[in-house]
């Protein structure tokens, strides 16, 4: 990002332009991360908007978004680069058939840029257009400690080492965002290299604004009732609390059914848009939906 935001307010305005409603504490974290050139570590429950903010920053800044989706067993080859084995084998057979290239020269050619397949980390350090991209390292808590240790060099010096090619350092550091759902604790050494922020579920008014932005055809009453009921659900003992995406999806489902007001029957029919686990859906059947809906309507300020 060539033109960095000048204030926290400008970060909020920038992200609002990319349809991301950002609370001031999170905007402050983004501002400081950009200002200081440090990776931003966002931790919080699934569905609170951690991943979406990387997309919003990329959209607002006109930068490419490069995503490294983490998973158990992720290694440096999958994250940085791999050699195109099939192309190398073809080159070897071609050289053997022609007999016109020395063994040393062939080996040097096989491990050249021509046969290198770049993965997210290498792409982020060497963007083709030279413009720093947004690198999203998503769900870092799904990886293991050896991969975390590997990331330390990349995030502290913005460089990586490829044995066959040497050390590659970014001319301009990418904007780095790491997310974690806290399924396990990430090592302190990695967190120390980042600016940290805990992302919580939005409050009622903020989430209502988000729903109104992404489901603009929903009436004010429906939007507020949906948000109030979802927030009531989050207070219950569920295996997986519904995220913001589920709130938006539910509002869109209700619109598709031409529903303007919530009722226990409507909730029972459309619960699959909000809850994604069988145990949670069965638990919902045990709730007093009339009472919950009455409370949600009062929370929404829509009581008759």
N, C-alpha and C positions, 0 to 999 in steps of 0.2 A: 504494500500500500504506500504509494508515493506521498499522498497528502493525508497525514495522520490527523484524526480528530483533535480539535483544540481544547475540548472540554468534555465533561461527562454529559452535559446536555446535548452536545453535538453527536455523541455516540448514540444517545437515545433517539435523536432525530434521524440519524443515518440508518439505524436498524428499523425504525418505524417505516422508513421508505422502502424497506425490504419485507414489509408485512410481519415484523417481529416486534411485539410489544415487550419492551425490556424494562424491568423495575430498576430503580436508581442504583441499588447496591451492586447488581450484576453489571450495569452500565459502567460503574466505577471500576470494577474488576477488568472489564474489557479495555477501558481507557488506559489503565495503568499497564496492562499487558502490552498494548500497542506502543505506548509512550516509552516504556523501558525495554522493549524488544525481547520480552521474556515469554516463554510458553504459558498458556493459560490452562490450569487444571480445574475442570468442573466436575464436582462430585454431587451425587444426589440420586434419588430413586428414579427408576425407569419411567419415562413419560413426562418429565418436567420441562423438557425443551432444551436439553444440553446439546444434542446433535444439531437441532434446528438452528442454533445460534451460529454455528460454523457456516452453514449454508447462507444465513442472512448476512454475515460479514463478507463472504465471498461475493454475494450478489451486490451488496451495497458498495463494495470497493472495486467491482469489476475484475476481480481476481479469479483464477481457476481454483476450484475446490478439488483437492486430492484427498481421498479417503482411504485410510488403512483400517480395515475392520479387523479387530483383534479376536483371537480364539485360542483355545487351549492347544498348545503344540506349535504355535506360530514361531517360525525361526527367522534368522536374518536373511536367508536366501529369498524367502517369500516376501519379506518386507523391503529388501533393498534391490536385489537383482538376481537374475539367473542366467546361465548360459544356454543358448539355443542348441540343445544337444543334437536334435535331428538335422539342423542346418550344418552343424560341425561334422557330423558323420557324412553328409553328402559332400562336403568340401574335402574330407579325407579321401573318400573313394574317387572323387574327381582328380585329386592330386596323384593318387596311386596309378590311376589309369593313364594319366598324361606323363607321369614320371618327370615332370619339369620343375619341381620345387623341392628344395632341401628340407630335411627334417626340422632343423632349427627354425627356418623361416616359416614352415607350415605351422609349427606350434605357436609361434608369435602371432601369426595371422588368425589362428583359431580363437585366441583369447584377446581379440581386439574388439573395438566398439561395434563392429559389424555384426558380431554374434551375441552381443549383450542385450538381454531383455530387461529393461528398467521396470522396477516395481515402485510402489508409492514413495518410499523414503528417498530413493535416488531421483525420482521425478521432481520431488519437492526441492531438492538441493540444486538441480540443474534444469529449471524450467526452459522449454524451447524458446520462448519469447523473451526470456530474461526478466520477466515481471514476477516478483515474489508471489507465490500462490498461498492459499490457505490450506494447511496440512491438518486434517482431522485424524487423530489417533483415537479411534472410537472403542470404548469399553476395554480400556487397558487392564482392568481387573480380571479379564478372562484369560490373560496370558500368564506365564509363569515368571519366576524371579530371574532366570538367565536372560530372558528377553528384556526385562526391565534394565538389567545391567548393561546390555548391549545399547539400549537407548541413551544411556548416560552420556556417551561420547557425542552422539548425534544432537542431543538437546543442549549440551553445555558449550560445544564448539561449533555446532551446525556443520559437522563434517562426519564422513564415514570412510572406512578403509576397505578397499577391495583388493585382496592379495595380488591379483594379476595386473591391476591397474594403478595401485597406490592409493593415496589419500585424496578424497574429493571433498572440497570445501565450498559452501555456498557463497557466491559473490554477494548476494543480498539474502539474509535469513528469511525463511518463510514465516508466515503467521501460523503459529502452532497452537492447536487446541486439543487437549486430551480430555476424555470423559471417562467416568467410572460410575458404575451402579453400586459400588461398594459391596460386591459379593465376597470380596476379601480385601484386606488392607494392602495398599500399595506402599512400597518401601519409601522411607523418609528421604533417602538420597535422591530419588526421582522427584518427589514433591518439592524438595528444596530448590530445585532448578526452575520451578514454575511459580507463577502467581496463582494462589489457591482461592477458590470460591465454592461454597456449598449452595447448590441450587435447590430451593424448596418449591413446593406447589404454590401457585399464585393465590393471592387472596381473592375474595368474591368479585370485587369490582374489576380487577385486572383480568380474571378468567372470563368474565362476561364480555369485556372488550375484545378478547381474543376470539370468542365464539361469534360475536357480531361481525368481526373482521372476516372470518373464514366461512361463515354461514349467514351472509347479509340478508337473505330472504326470510330468515326466522323473525318472528315478532319479538318485541322487547320482552313480553311476558314469557314466551316460550324459552328464549335464551336465558333469562334469569332463573326460571324454574329448573331448567336442565342443569345449569351450573350449581344451583343450591342443592339439588338432589344428589349430584355427583359428589359434592363436597361432604354431604351427609354420609354417603357410602364410604368415603375415605376415612371417616372416623370410626368405622366398624372394623371388626377383626377379620380382615380378608386376607387370602393368600397373596393376591396381587391387586393393589389399589389401582383404580383406573387413572390413567394419565390424561393430560390435556388433549392428546390426539383422540382418545376415546370420547371425551366430552364433545369435541367437534363432530366426530363421526355420528354420535347419537343425535345431535341436532340435525344433521343432514338426513339421517334416516327418518326422523320424524317429519321433516319437510317432504320427503319422498312419499310419505303416507298421508300427506295433507292433514297432519295433526297439529293443532294449535295450542292445546292444553294437555298437560300430563294427567294421567289417571292410573290407578293400580293396574288395570287391564292393559293399558298401553305399555307400562313399564315391564310387565310380564312378557308381552309379545316382543319387545325390542331389546331385552336385556343382553342379548348376544353382542350388541354394539358397544356395551360398556364393560361387561365382565367376560373374561376369556378363559376361565377355569371352571370345570364342572363343580368343584366343591364350593366355589364362591356363588355360583348360580343356585345351587341347592340351598345354600345358607340364606340367600335372598328370599327364598320361598318361606323361610321361617320368620322373616321380619313382618312387623305390622306396617304394611305399605301405606295404609290410610293415614296412620299417625306420622310416618316419615314424610309422606307427601304434604301433609298439613304443616309440619314443621318447616319443610323446604320452601313451601309457598310463603310462609311468614318470613323466613330468612331472605327471600327474594323481594320482600316488600310488596307482594302481589295478593295478599289476603283480601278477600272480598269484604 
